[in-house]
Amino acid sequence: MQAAPVRATAIPSFTDALRAVESLLMSGGQRTARRNAWTSVLEDRRRAKDRVEAQRVFEQAGLATRP
């Protein structure tokens, strides 16, 4: 007796589900604009983190200038 073949179906992630809903509700241009905006937010956060780290390094090295 042979076992029945197992089918592996990936369960979509929450992000995948949100993107599917987004694609139904928004036109392509809106989706692109939204993703571009989120990418900009993430990049701004990264730059802010880098600024804080650079300021900390300058302060530790005694090179910080006060405006």
C-alpha positions as CSV (number, residue, x, y, z in Angstrom):
1,M,0.0,0.0,0.0
2,Q,1.4,3.3,-1.0
3,A,0.9,6.6,0.8
4,A,-1.0,9.3,-1.0
5,P,1.3,12.0,-2.5
6,V,1.7,15.1,-0.3
7,R,1.1,18.5,-1.9
8,A,3.0,21.3,-0.4
9,T,1.1,24.5,-0.8
10,A,2.8,27.6,0.7
11,I,0.6,29.6,3.0
12,P,0.8,33.3,1.9
13,S,2.3,35.7,4.3
14,F,0.4,38.6,5.8
15,T,2.4,40.9,3.5
16,D,1.4,38.9,0.5
17,A,-2.3,39.0,1.5
18,L,-2.1,42.8,2.0
19,R,-0.5,43.2,-1.4
20,A,-3.3,41.1,-3.0
21,V,-6.0,43.3,-1.4
22,E,-4.0,46.4,-2.4
23,S,-3.9,45.3,-6.0
24,L,-7.7,44.8,-6.0
25,L,-8.4,48.2,-4.5
26,M,-5.8,50.5,-6.2
27,S,-4.7,51.2,-9.7
28,G,-1.2,50.4,-10.6
29,G,0.0,54.0,-10.4
30,Q,-1.3,54.3,-6.8
31,R,0.4,51.1,-5.8
32,T,3.7,52.4,-7.2
33,A,3.3,55.7,-5.5
34,R,2.6,54.1,-2.2
35,R,5.5,51.7,-2.4
36,N,7.8,54.6,-3.5
37,A,6.6,56.6,-0.5
38,W,7.3,53.7,1.9
39,T,10.7,53.2,0.4
40,S,11.4,56.9,1.0
41,V,10.3,56.6,4.7
42,L,12.6,53.6,5.2
43,E,15.5,55.5,3.6
44,D,14.9,58.6,5.7
45,R,14.9,56.4,8.8
46,R,18.2,54.8,7.7
47,R,19.8,58.2,7.1
48,A,18.6,59.5,10.5
49,K,20.1,56.5,12.2
50,D,23.4,57.0,10.3
51,R,23.4,60.7,11.4
52,V,22.9,59.8,15.1
53,E,25.7,57.2,14.9
54,A,28.1,59.7,13.2
55,Q,27.3,62.3,15.8
56,R,28.1,59.8,18.5
57,V,31.4,58.9,16.9
58,F,32.4,62.6,16.6
59,E,31.5,63.2,20.2
60,Q,33.5,60.3,21.4
61,A,36.5,61.5,19.3
62,G,36.1,65.0,20.6
63,L,35.4,66.4,17.1
64,A,31.8,67.4,17.6
65,T,30.9,71.0,16.9
66,R,28.0,72.8,18.5
67,P,25.9,75.2,16.3
